[in-house]
Amino acid sequence: MATAFLDDDEVYILTGYKKPKLQKAWLARLNIPFEENAKGKLAVYSSHFQAIPSTSNNKPAEEEPNFGYI
């Protein structure tokens, strides 16, 4: 079951830090939204990392050579 927030291990893997002070600084520097409870525990929204699949083709159109200039 998906949860609204990353767990402690996921926050550690994401930031590379175990200390909440360093985690907060890293998250803030990258503009990753998070909340902090009264005890200073971080809550990082998992929805920030969920990719929305794209149904469109985002590849730029390949241009044909303009043979009229030859």
Steps between C-alpha positions, in 0.01 A plus 500: 500500500635841406540752777483877489852543635840340450615284791819573695712265287377659178579850629849378592550345155372816332708748699799289603467640853366350822486825700173689450679837494713390202203332332297823526782707354543259208126485426464878523798555267328283234154652564354162599188563711493358853328558832645482847305383804529644852785260581700599193426180305487553124207405282595498132210467257531186289271656238786736408685200355216327320539540127196571290518289186489700183274395216646745252812457295739764632768435238572800281391459141785409270544753227524395138776659297380786283589373153368825346828670591705258290 
